[in-house]
Amino acid sequence: MAEYQELHNWLMHVREHFIRMDADGSKSLNYNEIYNAIQSSGYNIDMVPFQSLVATFDPDRSGSIGLEPYLALCAMLKQASKVFSLFDPQRTGKITLDFNQFIYAAAQIR
């Protein structure tokens, strides 16, 4: 039950954040709104990886995503941060991986 409550709280938090970041009230976030949302959540992602990341969740290349893809994007970022931190215990922001570690890390980010 506690895990369900934690998941529910996280989903509601992300949903509220999505609504706040939807500046034009379109019920979708354009790339600029997504970038601002990610930044305000504490992620500092350079533009090239950001564009690649968002393109993954915008398969029709419409230039915006709705709530469900945004939730998936946030879940992926949360999991990526968790996996990254396993390899960065001193929190330097940099890691070195061999191929096996890379495969393990990639498989954990779903």
C-alpha positions as CSV (number, residue, x, y, z in Angstrom):
1,M,0.0,0.0,0.0
2,A,2.8,2.4,0.8
3,E,4.4,1.9,-2.7
4,Y,1.0,2.6,-4.3
5,Q,0.7,5.8,-2.2
6,E,4.2,6.9,-3.2
7,L,3.5,6.2,-6.9
8,H,0.1,8.0,-6.7
9,N,1.8,11.0,-5.0
10,W,4.5,11.1,-7.7
11,L,2.0,10.9,-10.5
12,M,-0.1,13.8,-9.0
13,H,3.0,15.9,-8.5
14,V,4.1,15.4,-12.1
15,R,0.5,16.1,-13.3
16,E,0.4,19.3,-11.3
17,H,3.8,20.3,-12.7
18,F,2.6,19.6,-16.2
19,I,-0.4,21.9,-15.7
20,R,1.7,24.7,-14.2
21,M,4.2,24.5,-17.1
22,D,1.5,24.5,-19.8
23,A,1.8,28.3,-20.2
24,D,-0.7,28.5,-23.1
25,G,-3.3,26.1,-21.7
26,S,-3.1,23.8,-24.7
27,K,-3.1,20.6,-22.6
28,S,0.3,19.8,-24.2
29,L,3.8,21.1,-23.7
30,N,5.9,22.4,-26.5
31,Y,9.6,21.9,-26.5
32,N,10.3,25.2,-24.8
33,E,7.7,24.4,-22.0
34,I,9.2,20.9,-21.7
35,Y,12.7,22.3,-21.3
36,N,11.5,24.8,-18.7
37,A,9.7,22.0,-16.8
38,I,12.8,19.8,-16.8
39,Q,15.0,22.6,-15.7
40,S,12.6,23.5,-12.9
41,S,12.7,19.9,-11.8
42,G,16.4,20.1,-11.2
43,Y,17.7,18.5,-14.4
44,N,20.4,20.5,-16.3
45,I,20.4,18.9,-19.7
46,D,22.3,20.3,-22.7
47,M,20.3,21.1,-25.7
48,V,21.4,18.3,-28.0
49,P,20.6,15.5,-25.5
50,F,17.4,17.3,-24.6
51,Q,16.3,17.3,-28.2
52,S,17.1,13.7,-28.6
53,L,15.3,12.8,-25.3
54,V,12.1,14.7,-26.3
55,A,12.1,13.3,-29.8
56,T,11.8,9.9,-28.2
57,F,8.5,11.0,-26.6
58,D,7.3,12.9,-29.6
59,P,7.3,10.2,-32.3
60,D,5.1,12.1,-34.7
61,R,7.4,15.1,-34.4
62,S,4.5,17.5,-33.7
63,G,6.7,19.7,-31.5
64,S,4.7,19.0,-28.3
65,I,3.7,16.2,-26.0
66,G,0.6,15.6,-23.8
67,L,0.4,14.5,-20.2
68,E,1.0,10.7,-20.8
69,P,4.2,11.1,-22.8
70,Y,5.4,13.8,-20.3
71,L,4.8,11.3,-17.4
72,A,6.8,8.7,-19.4
73,L,9.6,11.2,-19.9
74,C,9.7,12.1,-16.2
75,A,9.7,8.5,-15.2
76,M,12.6,7.8,-17.6
77,L,14.5,10.8,-16.2
78,K,13.8,9.6,-12.6
79,Q,15.1,6.1,-13.4
80,A,18.1,7.4,-15.3
81,S,19.0,9.6,-12.3
82,K,18.7,6.6,-10.0
83,V,20.9,4.4,-12.2
84,F,23.4,7.1,-12.8
85,S,23.8,7.7,-9.0
86,L,24.7,4.0,-8.6
87,F,27.8,4.7,-10.7
88,D,28.5,8.1,-9.1
89,P,28.5,7.5,-5.3
90,Q,30.6,10.7,-4.8
91,R,28.1,12.7,-6.8
92,T,30.7,14.2,-9.1
93,G,28.3,14.3,-12.1
94,K,30.6,12.2,-14.2
95,I,31.0,8.4,-14.5
96,T,33.1,6.0,-16.5
97,L,31.5,2.7,-17.6
98,D,32.9,-0.3,-19.3
99,F,30.6,-2.0,-22.0
100,N,29.0,-4.4,-19.5
101,Q,28.2,-1.6,-17.1
102,F,26.7,0.4,-19.9
103,I,24.5,-2.5,-21.0
104,Y,23.4,-3.0,-17.4
105,A,22.7,0.7,-17.0
106,A,20.8,1.0,-20.3
107,A,18.7,-2.1,-19.4
108,Q,17.7,-0.5,-16.1
109,I,16.3,2.7,-17.8
110,R,12.9,1.7,-19.1
